[in-house]
Amino acid sequence: MKYNINKKIYFFLFFLIAAAMPIYSDPTVLRATIDIGSGATKLRVAEVNLREHKIVKILETKNFAVPYQEQLARSSTGAFDEAVMKTGLQAIEESAQIAKKFNVEKVIAVATASFRNAKNASDFIDRIYEKTGVRVYIIDQNLEGELAFQAAISELGVPAKNLVVWDIGGGSLQLTAKDRRGNFQIYRGKIASVPFKNYVIEHIENKNPSEVSTPNPMNFEEIIRADIYARDVASRVDRVFQRKIHDPQTVVVGVGNIFGLQLYEMVGKKNVLTRDEMIHAVATLANKTDQEVGGGPFANVYVTNSIFVLGFMNSFDINKMQIADINPADGAFFHSRFWREHLQSDEQHCTNEQHCAHQEK
């Protein structure tokens, strides 16, 4: 009788403990994210581990040239025109179709500088959702920097305390790090690929950026003056980043298409970029036309992007840095609010002062 009582107590305690234990489902899921940058739209399909915040395997990557910032810079109304919206919509439609072939649980998109500034961005993302079913979240520069930083941590394994992530987009620039307490520090720059290119056209070549879309070919004097301006832009960066970058333990990682695609190819598909390589690369670009630098939709910023990066490296005295094909959409894989089924519509429609999907992770 005593044995039966003890046995009953044992099983009661066993089931009580079992009921209290968390039930872990498979943390690995298939997701698709779209980075709607100011110059390009990029699809990423991946198998991700939600428990470890790791990208297990990239299943598909595809890039589409969509010149949102270029068109916006020429707009007299501060709005996207029908032509660029049509191109952008086609890119997202094709991205969604590709993603669905992998049976992903959901496709989401994050949009950055040009969408923060375009007056008709909210109407356009409603149109995108109606046409494709893809929710687009306009993220501010804080979240843009954080997502890129988290993606770099996930993919590169550099300790957060030693990392500075440098992201140059078509319409904005972010430098992101963490302080000793683990809080994010983010420099939010407005001079980026297209604004820098247009400055060169207007103030160095004395042409009208509304009429002339490329500064190429650039002679050596123009390259030197552009480098001086890039150094001046870099000198405005918060001193906390200047001190951080000068720390010998700091690893600077360049992310986004300018680093992960253009400069990666330029230096022979290497993940390390040196200042000497950039000096040599820029020198070889003198007096070259768009066609001579390779042509394509980004030829008009190819030379000025290189000068801009070199100017920052000169200003910060960066002799060597890492480069990676990482963008905010890689960090968006793990940002929980993007993956909820029922969100208020106004959480998609943010300005650069609002923190869309930023308050909760």
C-alpha positions in Angstrom: 0.0 0.0 0.0 2.9 2.3 0.9 4.5 1.5 -2.4 1.4 2.5 -4.4 1.1 5.8 -2.6 4.7 6.7 -3.3 4.3 5.6 -6.9 1.2 7.9 -7.2 3.2 10.8 -5.6 6.1 10.2 -8.0 4.0 10.3 -11.1 2.1 13.3 -9.8 5.4 15.2 -9.3 6.7 14.0 -12.7 3.7 15.4 -14.6 3.7 18.6 -12.5 7.4 19.3 -13.4 6.8 18.3 -17.1 3.9 20.7 -17.3 6.0 23.5 -16.0 8.8 22.9 -18.5 8.8 25.0 -21.7 8.1 23.1 -24.9 10.7 23.9 -27.5 9.6 23.7 -31.1 12.0 23.6 -34.0 13.7 27.0 -34.0 14.7 26.7 -37.7 12.3 28.4 -40.2 12.3 29.6 -43.8 11.9 33.3 -44.2 12.3 35.9 -47.0 13.2 39.5 -46.5 13.5 42.3 -49.1 15.7 45.3 -48.5 14.2 48.2 -50.4 17.3 50.5 -50.6 17.4 53.9 -52.2 19.2 52.5 -55.3 18.5 48.8 -55.3 16.0 46.2 -54.1 17.5 43.1 -52.7 15.8 39.8 -52.0 17.2 37.4 -49.4 15.7 33.9 -48.7 17.2 32.0 -45.9 16.9 29.2 -43.4 17.3 30.9 -40.0 17.6 29.7 -36.4 15.4 31.9 -34.2 16.8 30.6 -31.0 20.4 31.4 -31.8 19.7 34.4 -34.1 21.8 32.8 -36.8 21.4 32.5 -40.6 21.8 28.8 -41.1 21.9 28.9 -44.9 21.2 31.5 -47.6 18.9 29.9 -50.2 18.6 32.8 -52.7 19.8 36.3 -53.2 18.7 38.5 -56.0 19.3 42.2 -56.8 17.2 44.7 -58.8 18.3 48.2 -59.7 15.6 50.7 -58.7 16.8 54.3 -58.6 14.4 55.7 -56.0 16.8 58.2 -54.6 18.1 59.3 -58.0 14.6 60.0 -59.2 13.6 61.7 -55.9 16.6 64.0 -56.0 15.3 65.3 -59.4 11.6 65.5 -58.3 10.1 68.9 -58.1 7.3 67.5 -55.9 9.3 65.4 -53.5 7.4 62.3 -54.5 8.1 59.1 -56.4 7.1 59.2 -60.0 5.1 56.5 -61.8 8.1 55.1 -63.7 10.2 54.4 -60.6 7.2 53.0 -58.7 6.4 50.7 -61.6 10.0 49.4 -61.6 10.0 49.0 -57.9 6.7 47.2 -57.9 8.0 44.8 -60.5 11.1 44.1 -58.4 9.0 43.2 -55.3 6.6 41.1 -57.4 9.4 39.1 -58.8 11.0 38.8 -55.4 7.8 37.5 -53.8 7.3 34.9 -56.6 10.9 33.6 -56.1 10.4 33.5 -52.3 7.2 31.5 -52.5 9.0 28.7 -54.4 10.9 28.0 -51.2 7.7 27.7 -49.2 8.7 30.5 -46.8 6.4 31.3 -43.9 6.2 34.9 -44.9 7.8 37.7 -47.0 8.4 41.1 -45.5 10.3 44.2 -46.8 12.1 47.0 -45.1 12.5 50.4 -46.8 15.0 53.1 -46.0 16.0 56.7 -46.8 14.1 57.4 -50.0 10.9 56.0 -48.5 11.4 58.1 -45.4 11.6 61.2 -47.6 9.1 60.6 -50.4 5.7 62.3 -49.8 3.8 59.5 -51.4 5.7 56.6 -49.8 2.7 55.6 -47.6 0.3 55.4 -50.6 3.0 53.4 -52.5 3.5 50.8 -49.8 -0.3 50.3 -49.7 -0.2 49.7 -53.4 2.6 47.2 -53.0 0.7 45.3 -50.4 -2.5 45.2 -52.5 -0.6 44.0 -55.5 1.9 41.5 -53.9 0.8 40.8 -50.4 4.2 42.0 -49.1 4.2 44.2 -46.1 6.7 47.1 -46.3 8.0 48.7 -43.2 9.7 52.1 -43.4 12.4 52.0 -40.9 14.3 55.0 -39.4 18.0 55.3 -39.3 18.3 54.0 -35.8 16.7 50.8 -36.7 18.5 50.6 -40.0 21.8 50.8 -38.2 20.7 48.3 -35.5 19.5 45.7 -38.0 22.8 45.9 -40.0 24.8 45.6 -36.8 22.8 42.6 -35.6 23.3 40.9 -39.0 27.0 41.6 -38.9 27.2 40.0 -35.4 25.3 37.0 -36.6 27.3 36.4 -39.7 30.9 37.5 -38.8 31.2 36.6 -35.1 33.0 39.8 -34.1 32.4 40.7 -30.4 29.9 43.5 -30.3 32.2 45.7 -28.1 34.8 45.7 -30.8 32.6 46.3 -33.8 31.8 49.3 -35.9 29.4 48.7 -38.8 29.5 51.2 -41.7 26.6 51.3 -44.1 26.4 53.7 -47.1 23.2 53.7 -48.9 21.8 55.7 -51.8 20.3 58.3 -49.5 21.7 57.9 -46.0 24.8 56.7 -44.1 25.0 54.9 -40.7 27.9 54.1 -38.4 26.7 51.8 -35.6 28.5 50.6 -32.5 27.8 49.7 -28.9 29.1 51.5 -25.8 30.4 49.8 -22.7 26.9 49.3 -21.3 25.8 47.6 -24.5 23.7 50.5 -25.7 23.6 51.3 -29.4 25.5 54.4 -30.7 24.4 55.4 -34.2 25.7 58.2 -36.4 23.0 59.2 -38.9 24.4 60.9 -41.9 22.5 62.4 -44.8 25.4 62.6 -47.3 25.5 59.2 -49.0 26.0 57.8 -52.5 23.5 59.9 -54.5 23.9 63.2 -52.6 27.7 62.9 -52.8 27.6 62.2 -56.5 25.3 65.2 -57.0 27.6 67.5 -55.0 30.4 66.5 -57.3 28.4 67.3 -60.4 27.1 70.7 -59.0 30.0 72.1 -57.0 33.1 70.5 -58.5 32.1 70.2 -62.2 29.7 73.2 -62.2 26.9 71.3 -63.9 23.2 70.9 -63.1 22.4 67.5 -61.4 18.8 67.8 -62.7 20.2 67.7 -66.2 23.4 65.6 -65.8 23.1 62.2 -64.1 26.8 61.3 -64.1 30.0 63.0 -63.1 32.1 60.7 -65.3 34.6 61.1 -66.7 36.4 62.7 -63.7 39.9 64.1 -64.1 42.6 63.9 -61.4 41.9 67.5 -60.1 38.2 66.7 -59.7 39.0 63.5 -57.9 41.2 65.3 -55.5 38.6 67.9 -54.8 36.0 65.2 -54.3 38.3 63.4 -51.8 38.7 66.7 -49.9 34.9 67.0 -49.6 34.5 63.4 -48.5 37.1 64.0 -45.8 35.1 67.1 -44.7 31.9 65.0 -44.5 33.8 62.4 -42.4 35.1 65.1 -40.1 31.5 65.9 -39.0 31.0 62.3 -37.6 30.6 62.2 -33.8 33.9 62.1 -32.0 32.8 58.9 -30.2 33.1 57.0 -33.5 36.4 58.6 -34.3 37.8 57.4 -31.0 36.2 54.0 -31.4 37.7 53.5 -34.9 41.2 54.5 -33.7 41.1 51.8 -31.0 43.4 49.0 -32.3 40.9 46.4 -31.1 38.1 47.8 -33.2 37.0 46.0 -36.4 35.3 48.2 -39.0 33.0 46.3 -41.3 31.5 47.9 -44.4 28.1 46.5 -45.3 25.5 47.1 -48.0 25.7 47.1 -51.8 28.5 49.6 -52.1 30.8 47.5 -50.0 29.4 44.0 -50.5 29.1 44.2 -54.2 31.0 47.1 -55.8 34.1 47.3 -53.7 34.2 43.5 -53.1 34.5 43.1 -56.9 36.8 46.0 -57.3 39.5 44.5 -54.9 39.3 41.0 -56.4 36.5 39.5 -54.4 38.3 39.7 -51.1 36.7 40.3 -47.7 39.4 42.7 -46.6 39.8 46.2 -48.0 43.0 48.2 -47.5 43.5 51.9 -48.0 46.4 51.2 -50.4 44.0 49.2 -52.6 41.5 52.0 -52.6 44.1 54.6 -53.5 45.2 52.5 -56.5 41.6 51.7 -57.5 40.6 55.4 -57.5 43.6 56.4 -59.4 42.7 53.9 -62.2 39.2 55.4 -62.5 40.4 58.8 -63.6 39.1 60.0 -67.0 36.9 56.9 -67.4 33.3 57.1 -68.8 30.3 55.2 -67.4 30.9 52.5 -70.1 34.6 52.3 -69.3 33.9 51.6 -65.6 31.6 48.7 -66.5 28.3 50.4 -67.5 25.0 49.3 -66.0 22.6 51.1 -63.7 25.2 52.1 -61.0 28.0 53.3 -63.4 27.2 56.9 -62.6 28.1 56.4 -58.9 30.9 53.9 -59.4 33.7 56.5 -59.3 32.2 58.8 -56.6 31.3 55.9 -54.3 35.0 54.8 -54.4 36.2 58.4 -53.7 33.7 58.7 -50.9 34.9 55.5 -49.1 38.6 56.5 -49.6 37.9 60.0 -48.2 36.4 58.4 -45.0 39.3 56.0 -44.7 41.8 58.9 -45.1 39.9 61.0 -42.5 39.6 58.2 -40.0 43.1 56.8 -40.8 41.6 53.4 -41.6 44.3 51.2 -43.1 42.3 48.0 -43.3 38.7 47.0 -42.9 36.4 44.1 -43.5 33.6 44.2 -46.1 30.5 42.0 -46.2 27.4 41.5 -48.3 25.1 42.3 -45.4 22.1 44.7 -45.4 19.3 45.6 -42.9 17.1 42.8 -44.3 19.5 40.3 -42.9 18.9 41.6 -39.4 15.1 41.8 -40.1 15.0 38.0 -40.2 15.1 38.1 -36.4 13.1 41.3 -35.6 10.0 39.7 -34.1 7.5 42.5 -34.8 7.9 42.1 -38.6 6.7 38.5 -38.4 3.4 39.0 -36.5 0.3 38.5 -38.4 -1.8 41.3 -37.2 -0.2 44.7 -37.1 -1.7 48.2 -37.1 -1.4 49.7 -40.6 0.2 52.8 -39.1 3.2 50.7 -38.0 4.2 50.5 -41.6 3.9 54.3 -42.3 6.8 55.9 -40.5 8.7 59.1 -40.8 12.4 59.4 -39.9 11.3 60.6 -36.4 9.0 57.7 -35.7 10.4 54.3 -34.7 8.5 51.9 -36.9 8.8 48.4 -35.4 11.5 49.8 -33.2 10.1 49.7 -29.8 9.9 46.0 -29.4 12.3 43.3 -30.6 
